[in-house]
Amino acid sequence: MGCKIDIEINNVKERYEIGYIAKQASGSVLMRRGKAVMIAAVAREDEMVEEDFLPLSVQYVEKAYAAGKIPGGFVKREAKPGDFETLTARIIDRSLRPLFPKGYMYPTQITVMVVSSDEDVDMQVMALNAASCALYLSDIPVNVPVCGIRIGKLNGEFVINPTNSQLKESSLDLYVAGTKDQLLMIEMRSIDTMEADVYPYPEIDPLMDPTIAENVVMIHKVNEVSNEEMLKALSLAQSHITEAAKIYENSFKELKKPDANLTLIDEKIDENIYIYIDEFYKDRVYEAINKMAKSERAIELKNIAKEILEDDVAKEQEWDLDTIQKVLDVYKRKIVRDMILNEKRRADGRGLEDIRDISIETNILPSVHGSCLFTRGQTQALVSVTLGNAQDAQMFDLLTEKSVSYETFMVHYNFPGFCVGEATPLKPPSRRELGHGNLAKRALEPVIVKRENQTIRVVSEILESNGSSSMATVCGGALALKAAGVEIEKLVAGVAMGLIVEDERYAILTDILGLEDHDGDMDFKVAGTKDGITALQMDIKLGGISKEILKEALDQAAKARDKILNIMEEAAKKIVINEDLLPSSHTFLINPSKIVDIIGQAGKTIKEIIEKFEVSVDINREKGEITVTGQNKAKVKAACDHIKKIAQRKTYEREIIKFEEGKVYEGKVVRIADFGAFVELPGGVDGLLHISKLSLGRVNRVTDVVNIGDRVKVKILSQKGHKIELALVSKIS
C-alpha cells in the first residue's frame, strides 16, 4: 500500500506520495510543493559494466503541459532538453554521485519529470530533493538522503529558499547540497543591481517620493560577496541542510527498501605489481610526472606499462596490460600526493600557491568586435565577443514564467578534442561544456553595465587544456569584453583550487593542473573582482570539508585572484579598440505625437530610413523613445539626425506634392474605411477615393469594388493642400 508523508522544512510544505506510481522502478516518489508536482524514479540494471567507472546518468525533464503550454515549433512534443533542464540534471548528478558506494558498477538512471509547475517554486531545489528521496528509498545501498537549499539576500539579510520572485530582487544566489554531516556541492553567483541615487536631496528616498523622480539617477552596483560573508552563508546553509536531512531520514527510513544483494568491485590492487613498479620503474614514473607535458606524460606512462608487460616477471605471473595500467595509475597518484604533502612541491615544479605563467594578447582577430587569447601554462582560451541589438537576443521559455524570456548576455564554451590531443570529431555541446559556459556567464555578468537594445555573445574556444579552462574563459572573457568596448565596472579573474587530504594532513593547491584535479579531493573554482566573489563552484570528492579548510581555500584563492588581476590590468591598458568595426547604438526622445511622421504612410518613411542608412530602428510609441542601431557609427548618427529633423518639422512644413487635376495616375489601395478607400499615389501621398466615386451606380460596401493591395487607376478630382479627392477609373489586373 502506498502512503503520503507531509513535511514542513524551512517554512516550506512538501508532500511525498510513495508506493503509488512507477512501482517497477528501484525507487520512486511523487513530490508536491505548492502547485508544483514532480515524479522522480531510479532504475538500475542487474548486470555490471566492465569499465572502471560509476555508470550513473541523470535526466531532468520539464513537460510543457505542466504549465498549460503546447510545445512550439513544427513538432508538437518535447524534444531536446533546454539549457535549464541540462544544468539542473547536472546539479542533481554532482550532488548525488558522491553517495554511491565504491565499487558500484551497475548502470543507473535517475529521471525527474515536472508534471505540474508553480511559478514561485524553485524547481532546482525541488528536483534534487525529489531525486534524493527516490534514491534513498530504492534498493541501491545509499543510506543517507541529500538536501538542496538556496540562499538569497534581500535588504542585507539572508533568505532561506527564496521564491522565484524574491530571487529576482536578491543580490545573492547560493545553491548548496549536502547531507546531515557534510556539504557536497556549491554553486554561487552574485547578482548586480540598479540602485537609486538622488543628488539634490540625498536625505530623501526617491522611491518614496515620486515628485523628485526627475532627479533620480540609477547607479549600477556589483554585489561581490566577501569571503567572510560566503562562510556565514555556507554555515547557515549547512545548519538548515542538517535539520532537513534528519527530518527526511526519520520520515523515510521505515519505507526504504532493503539493500539489494549487489557485488561491489574490490578496489584493491595487485600488491606484487605495485612493489615491482616501486622497485624498478619508480624513477621513470617520477620523471614522467615532473619533467613532461600533459600529453607526453600520458604517452610515457602507457609506454612504461607496455615495457612492464614485456618483462619476464610479468610473463611468468601472467599480468595483463589493463591490470598493470590500473596499478600504475594508483602508483602515479601516490607519488603526486606524496610530493605535495611531503615536499610541498607539485608535478610542474611549482609551490602550492604558485600560479602558472600567464600571457595575454587582445584583439588578435581583425574582423571580430573584441577578442583575447589568454594562456595560463598549458591551458589556452581564445575568447571572442560579438555585439548585437535586441533582435539578436536568445529567446527561451521557462516553465515557471508565463511569457517568453530573452537572454541578452550569452557565454558559449567549446571544448574540441584536439585541445587535449584527442582525435575526436566536433560534437554538439556536452553537459560539461554547458556547465562551464554557465559558470563563466555567472562570473562575468554582474560587472557588465547593461544597455538597452544591446545583446552580447561571448564565445570561448579552448585550444589547449591542462586544468581550469573555465577560469581561463572568465579571464579571457573579461578582457575580450574590454577589447570590444563593452562598459564593465571591474575586471573579473578566476582560479581553480584543489585539495589533497591524507589523514590529518592536507594541502590546498592554487591553479591546479588536470593531473591534480584527477588525483585530488576537491575541485573548487572561484571567480571575482578585487573586491570579492562573483561566482563560485565546488565539488567535493572526499565526502565533506571542514570550515577551517574552506576558509583557508577562499583566502588562498583571493590572493591568487589579485595576482592574476594585476597581470590582466596591465594587459587592459594596452588594448586598442577598433572603433570603426564596432556597431553603434543611440537612443533619444522625441515628442510621441511625431511618431506617426517618423513611420510615414504605411511605414514608407521608416523603411526608407532603414534602407538608406543601413540601420535598425526601434520605436517606443508611448515614451517617444527612438533607438537606432547599425554597424557604422557615421550612418547611425546621420540616421538619428534625419529622424530628429523629421520630428522637428511642423505639420504645415511637410512638402506638398502637386497633382494635375483631371489627370489619371496609378496607385495602390492602402487603407479601407466605411466612407471610402485611401490610395497611395506617386511620391507616397495618399488620396481619398470616396465610396460615391467607385462606380456610376450605388455601392453598398467599399470592399465590393476594391480591397487593400489592389492596383488602381484614379483621376484627380481636386487638391487642397494635402487633401486630394479621387475618382476610380479602373482596376489594374
LINNOR-V267427 format. One record per backbone hydrogen bond with DSSP energy under -1.0 kcal/mol. NH is the residue of the N-H (numbers start at 1). CO is the residue of the C=O. Records with the same first field share a line. If there is no record, write none. Layout:
# LINNOR-V267427
NH: CO, CO
This chain:
# LINNOR-V267427
3: 18
5: 16
7: 14
9: 12
12: 9
14: 7
15: 32
16: 5
17: 30
18: 3
25: 22
26: 42
27: 42
29: 40
30: 17
31: 38
32: 15
33: 36
36: 33
37: 116
38: 31
39: 113
40: 29
41: 111
42: 27
43: 109
45: 107
49: 105
53: 51
56: 54
57: 108
59: 110
61: 112
63: 114
66: 63
67: 64
68: 65
69: 64
77: 75
86: 82
87: 83
88: 84
89: 85
90: 86
91: 87
92: 88
93: 89
94: 90
95: 91
96: 92
97: 93
99: 96
100: 97
104: 101
108: 55
109: 43
110: 57
111: 41
112: 59
113: 39
114: 61
115: 37
116: 37
117: 66
121: 118
126: 122
127: 123
128: 124
129: 125
130: 126
131: 127
132: 128
133: 129
134: 130
135: 131
136: 132
137: 133
142: 140
147: 178
149: 176
151: 174
152: 159
154: 157
157: 154
159: 152
161: 150
167: 163
168: 164
169: 166
171: 153
173: 189
174: 151
175: 187
176: 149
177: 185
178: 147
179: 182
184: 177
185: 177
186: 538
187: 175
188: 536
189: 173
190: 534
191: 171
193: 221
195: 219
197: 217
204: 201
208: 205
212: 209
213: 210
215: 212
216: 213
217: 197
219: 195
221: 193
224: 222
225: 533
230: 226
231: 227
232: 228
233: 229
234: 230
235: 231
236: 232
237: 233
238: 234
239: 235
240: 236
241: 237
242: 238
243: 239
244: 240
245: 241
246: 242
247: 243
248: 244
249: 245
250: 246
251: 247
252: 248
253: 249
255: 252
257: 137
260: 139
262: 260
265: 103
274: 270
275: 271
276: 272
277: 273
278: 274
279: 275
280: 276
281: 277
285: 281
286: 282
287: 283
288: 284
289: 285
290: 286
291: 287
297: 293
298: 294
299: 295
300: 296
301: 297
302: 298
303: 299
304: 300
305: 301
306: 302
307: 303
308: 304
309: 305
310: 306
311: 308
315: 311
316: 312
317: 313
319: 314
324: 320
325: 321
326: 322
327: 323
328: 324
329: 325
330: 326
331: 327
332: 328
333: 329
334: 330
335: 331
336: 332
337: 333
338: 334
339: 335
340: 336
341: 337
342: 338
343: 339
345: 339
346: 350
349: 346
354: 351
359: 375
361: 373
363: 371
368: 365
370: 385
372: 383
373: 361
374: 381
375: 359
376: 379
377: 357
379: 376
380: 464
381: 374
382: 461
383: 372
384: 459
385: 370
386: 457
388: 455
392: 389
393: 390
394: 407
396: 405
401: 398
405: 396
407: 394
410: 456
412: 458
414: 460
419: 416
420: 417
421: 418
422: 417
424: 422
434: 430
435: 431
436: 432
437: 433
438: 434
439: 435
440: 436
441: 437
442: 438
443: 439
444: 440
445: 441
447: 444
448: 445
449: 487
454: 451
455: 388
456: 408
457: 386
458: 410
459: 384
460: 412
461: 382
462: 414
463: 380
464: 380
465: 419
472: 468
473: 469
474: 470
475: 471
476: 472
477: 473
478: 474
479: 475
480: 476
481: 477
482: 478
483: 479
484: 480
485: 482
486: 481
489: 447
493: 528
495: 526
497: 524
498: 509
500: 507
502: 505
505: 502
507: 500
509: 498
510: 352
512: 496
517: 513
518: 514
519: 515
521: 499
523: 539
524: 497
525: 537
526: 495
527: 535
528: 493
529: 532
533: 225
534: 527
535: 527
536: 188
537: 525
538: 186
539: 523
540: 184
541: 521
542: 521
550: 546
551: 547
552: 548
553: 549
554: 550
555: 551
556: 552
557: 553
558: 554
559: 555
560: 556
561: 557
562: 558
563: 559
564: 560
565: 561
566: 562
567: 563
568: 564
569: 565
570: 566
571: 567
572: 568
573: 569
575: 572
579: 577
581: 578
582: 578
584: 630
586: 628
588: 626
590: 624
594: 591
595: 592
598: 594
599: 595
600: 596
603: 600
604: 601
606: 599
607: 603
608: 604
609: 605
610: 606
611: 607
612: 608
613: 609
615: 610
616: 629
618: 627
620: 625
624: 620
625: 620
626: 588
627: 618
628: 586
629: 616
630: 584
636: 632
637: 633
638: 634
639: 635
640: 636
641: 637
642: 638
643: 639
644: 640
645: 641
646: 642
647: 643
648: 644
653: 650
654: 651
662: 716
663: 660
665: 714
667: 712
668: 680
669: 710
670: 678
671: 678
673: 676
676: 673
677: 689
678: 671
679: 687
680: 668
681: 685
684: 681
687: 679
688: 724
689: 677
691: 675
693: 690
694: 691
704: 701
705: 702
706: 702
709: 669
710: 707
712: 667
713: 730
714: 665
715: 727
716: 663
717: 725
718: 725
720: 723
723: 720
725: 718
726: 688
727: 715
728: 693
729: 713
730: 713
732: 711
